[in-house]
């Protein structure tokens, strides 16, 4: 197959393509190229745009970033995969000229597993951008411009990744996160940025990403049902490890699976009775313990709410009775 991606500027008032000439006709549209950009590599290759992002805090947006995947070579310095193997790409687009200013491409270290970009998020104030995506079949993302390709590791199955880039396209750090099951970012994005400039990831997981799965019922393929997850990653790449790695005692600190030297945040939550993965009963015990704690917390909250309700009713009755000059001793 041969497919190309595209980005087109649309006038929100008319739905027509935006060009320099405001009185464009059908003939004008056939000759202009300032309203659309075609994203393509070589003939016979697949080039797909999955996401686009701009600085949401700017009133004068002049640049955009495009994220997608390709079976071709969009960045000659990158390690290309085999024929039919996808690799993610990110490019900076000048919105006025609709020309690409720079392009980056990241495949897997072996060159045999698919990688793809799902979305991006611009950090306000010129802080660069975050790019999110996935790596399939136990592959490891290769950010070739970083030392040792970013020092990333696979947790098994399909993992998600985040790469922080400067506005000039220089990779600053990369994180690959997952469990021994399948993790994927949400279609059409899966990544955002908060007001502090930290990255936010959201997607699905079939593993013990945020909770121990224990002995839940699996499907015919031996997979757990998919959970939704949300994760925050700091500007320096710090994040909480998945539950299964915390339980197994293989946490890499705040840097997660990349074994960052950043110290773990004090507020990182603990998971009761989770021990090394050699104990097959650990997930069930952890799930049971957390369930007990949750039920206890809910019971306490309900009890407190009832006490408050009774108190408020009592006060209201006391006030009404006082107005009527009645005895309040029964309150």
C-alpha positions in Angstrom: 0.0 0.0 0.0 1.0 3.6 -0.5 -0.6 6.3 1.6 0.4 9.8 2.6 -0.7 12.1 5.5 -1.8 15.7 5.2 -2.4 18.8 7.3 -4.8 21.4 6.0 -5.7 24.9 7.3 -9.5 25.4 7.4 -11.3 28.7 7.9 -13.6 28.1 10.9 -16.1 30.6 9.6 -16.6 29.1 6.1 -15.1 25.6 6.2 -13.0 26.5 3.1 -9.2 26.0 2.9 -7.3 29.1 4.2 -5.1 30.7 1.6 -3.3 34.1 1.3 -5.9 35.2 -1.3 -9.3 35.7 0.4 -11.3 35.6 -2.9 -10.1 32.2 -3.9 -12.1 30.2 -6.4 -12.0 26.5 -7.3 -9.2 27.3 -9.8 -7.1 29.1 -7.2 -7.4 26.1 -4.9 -5.8 23.9 -7.5 -2.6 26.0 -7.7 -2.0 27.2 -4.1 0.1 25.3 -1.6 0.0 27.6 1.4 -3.1 26.0 2.9 -2.1 22.3 2.9 1.0 20.2 3.6 1.5 16.6 2.3 3.4 14.3 4.6 5.1 11.6 2.5 8.3 9.6 2.3 9.0 7.1 -0.5 6.7 5.6 -3.0 5.0 2.5 -1.8 5.3 3.4 1.9 2.6 4.1 4.5 2.7 7.6 6.1 0.0 8.3 8.6 -0.6 11.5 10.7 -2.1 10.5 14.1 -2.0 13.9 15.9 -1.2 17.6 15.8 -0.6 20.1 18.5 0.0 23.8 19.0 0.6 26.1 22.0 -2.8 26.4 23.5 -1.8 29.5 25.5 -0.7 31.6 22.6 -2.9 34.1 20.8 -0.7 34.1 17.7 0.1 30.5 16.7 2.7 30.4 13.9 3.9 26.8 14.3 2.4 23.3 14.8 3.8 19.9 15.5 2.7 16.7 13.7 3.0 13.2 15.1 2.4 9.9 13.2 4.0 6.7 11.9 5.6 5.6 8.7 7.1 2.5 7.0 9.4 4.8 5.1 12.3 7.1 6.0 11.4 10.6 6.9 14.6 11.2 9.0 17.8 9.9 7.2 19.7 9.9 10.5 17.2 7.5 12.2 17.4 3.7 12.3 14.8 2.5 9.8 12.8 -0.7 10.4 12.4 -3.6 8.0 9.9 -3.5 5.2 6.4 -3.0 6.5 7.7 -2.1 10.0 6.2 1.2 11.4 8.3 3.8 13.1 7.0 6.9 14.8 7.8 10.4 13.6 7.4 14.0 14.8 7.8 17.1 12.6 7.6 20.9 13.1 5.3 22.7 10.7 5.5 26.4 9.8 1.8 27.4 9.6 2.3 30.4 7.3 4.3 28.6 4.6 3.0 25.0 5.4 6.6 23.8 5.1 8.3 21.3 7.5 11.1 23.0 9.5 12.5 19.7 11.0 11.7 16.0 11.2 12.6 13.3 13.8 11.9 9.5 13.5 12.3 6.8 16.2 12.1 3.1 15.5 12.7 0.1 17.8 16.3 -0.9 18.7 16.0 -4.2 16.9 14.2 -2.6 13.9 11.7 -5.4 14.0 8.9 -4.0 16.2 6.4 -1.3 15.3 6.6 2.1 17.0 4.0 4.8 16.5 3.2 8.3 17.8 -0.3 9.0 18.9 -0.1 12.6 20.0 1.8 15.6 21.3 1.5 18.5 23.7 3.3 21.8 23.6 4.7 23.1 26.9 3.7 26.8 27.4 6.4 29.5 27.5 8.7 27.9 24.9 9.5 24.8 27.0 9.3 22.4 24.0 6.9 19.6 23.7 6.0 16.1 24.8 5.4 13.3 22.2 3.6 10.2 23.2 3.1 6.8 21.5 3.6 3.1 21.8 6.0 0.2 21.1 4.7 -3.2 20.3 5.7 -6.9 20.9 8.3 -6.3 23.6 10.3 -3.7 21.5 12.4 -0.9 22.9 12.1 2.6 21.5 15.4 3.8 20.1 15.9 7.6 20.6 19.2 7.5 18.7 20.2 11.1 19.6 20.2 10.3 23.3 23.0 8.4 25.0 22.4 4.6 24.7 19.2 5.4 22.9 17.7 6.8 26.0 18.6 3.9 28.2 15.1 2.5 27.9 13.8 -1.0 28.7 10.8 -3.1 27.8 8.4 -4.4 30.4 7.0 -6.9 27.9 4.0 -6.8 25.5 3.1 -3.4 24.2 4.4 -0.4 26.2 3.8 3.4 26.0 6.5 6.1 25.7 7.0 9.8 26.2 9.8 11.8 24.6 10.5 15.4 25.7 11.8 17.5 22.8 13.0 21.1 22.6 11.2 23.4 20.1 14.2 22.8 17.8 13.6 19.1 17.8 16.4 18.0 20.2 15.5 15.1 22.4 16.1 15.8 26.1 14.8 12.6 27.7 12.6 9.6 26.9 10.6 7.2 29.1 9.1 3.8 28.2 6.5 2.6 30.7 4.4 -0.5 30.9 3.7 -3.9 32.4 4.1 -7.5 31.1 0.7 -7.0 29.5 -0.5 -4.5 26.9 -0.6 -0.7 27.4 -1.7 1.8 24.8 -2.3 5.5 24.8 -5.7 6.9 23.9 -6.4 7.0 20.1 -5.9 10.5 18.6 -3.7 11.8 21.4 -3.3 10.2 24.9 -1.0 13.0 26.1 -1.5 16.5 27.4 0.3 19.1 29.5 -0.8 20.7 32.8 -0.4 24.2 34.0 2.9 23.3 35.7 4.4 22.0 32.4 4.2 18.3 33.4 3.0 15.7 31.0 -0.3 13.8 31.5 -0.7 10.4 29.9 -4.1 8.6 29.5 -4.8 5.3 27.9 -5.6 1.6 28.7 -3.7 -1.2 30.4 -4.3 -5.0 30.7 -1.6 -5.3 33.4 -1.0 -4.2 37.0 -0.3 -0.6 36.0 -2.1 1.2 38.8 -3.6 -1.7 40.8 -2.9 -5.4 41.3 -5.0 -7.5 38.9 -4.7 -10.7 41.1 -6.8 -13.6 39.9 -9.3 -11.7 37.7 -11.0 -13.6 34.9 -9.1 -13.5 31.7 -10.4 -13.7 28.1 -9.9 -16.5 25.7 -6.5 -15.0 24.7 -5.4 -15.1 28.4 -5.7 -11.3 28.8 -7.1 -9.3 31.6 -9.9 -6.8 30.7 -8.5 -3.3 29.8 -8.4 -0.7 32.6 -8.2 3.0 31.9 -5.1 4.8 33.4 -4.0 8.3 34.0 -0.3 9.2 34.8 1.6 12.3 35.5 5.3 12.6 34.3 7.3 15.6 35.6 9.4 17.9 33.5 12.5 15.9 34.3 10.9 12.6 33.6 10.0 11.6 37.1 7.0 9.3 37.5 5.6 6.5 39.6 6.5 2.9 38.6 3.7 0.5 37.7 2.4 -1.5 40.6 3.9 -4.8 39.4 7.4 -3.3 39.5 6.8 -1.9 42.9 5.6 -5.2 44.2 8.5 -7.1 42.6 11.0 -4.7 44.2 12.4 -3.6 40.9 11.4 0.1 41.1 13.8 2.4 39.4 13.0 5.4 41.7 11.1 8.4 40.4 12.6 7.8 36.9 10.7 4.5 36.6 11.9 1.8 34.3 14.8 4.0 33.1 16.4 3.9 36.5 16.7 7.7 36.8 18.8 9.1 39.6 16.0 11.5 40.6 14.9 10.6 44.1 11.4 9.1 44.6 8.8 11.7 45.7 7.8 11.3 49.4 4.2 11.3 48.5 4.4 8.3 46.3 1.6 5.9 47.4 2.4 2.6 49.0 0.6 -0.7 48.2 0.1 -2.8 51.4 1.3 -6.4 51.4 2.8 -6.3 48.0 5.9 -8.5 48.0 8.4 -9.9 45.5 6.8 -11.4 42.4 8.0 -14.9 43.5 5.0 -15.1 45.8 2.0 -15.9 43.5 -0.5 -14.9 46.2 0.9 -11.4 46.6 -1.5 -9.7 44.0 -4.5 -11.3 45.7 -3.4 -10.3 49.2 -2.6 -6.8 48.0 -6.0 -6.5 46.2 -7.8 -7.9 49.3 -5.9 -5.5 51.6 -6.6 -2.5 49.4 -10.3 -3.6 49.2 -10.5 -3.8 53.0 -8.9 -0.4 53.4 -11.3 1.1 50.8 -14.3 -0.4 52.4 -13.1 0.9 55.8 -12.6 4.3 54.4 -16.0 4.3 52.8 -17.7 3.1 56.0 -15.9 5.8 58.0 -17.0 8.4 55.5 -20.6 7.2 55.6 -20.6 7.2 59.4 -19.2 10.7 59.5 -21.8 11.9 57.0 -24.6 10.4 59.0 -23.3 11.9 62.3 -23.1 15.3 60.5 -26.6 14.9 59.1 -28.1 14.0 62.5 -26.3 16.9 64.0 -27.6 19.3 61.4 -31.2 18.0 61.9 -30.8 18.3 65.6 -29.6 21.9 65.3 -32.5 22.8 63.0 -35.0 21.2 65.4 -33.3 22.9 68.3 -33.6 26.3 66.7 -37.3 25.7 65.7 -38.1 24.4 69.2 -36.3 27.4 70.8 -38.4 29.8 68.7 -41.5 28.0 69.9 -40.4 28.1 73.5 -40.2 24.3 73.9 -37.9 22.2 76.0 -34.7 21.2 74.0 -33.4 18.5 76.3 -34.4 15.8 73.9 -32.1 17.0 71.2 
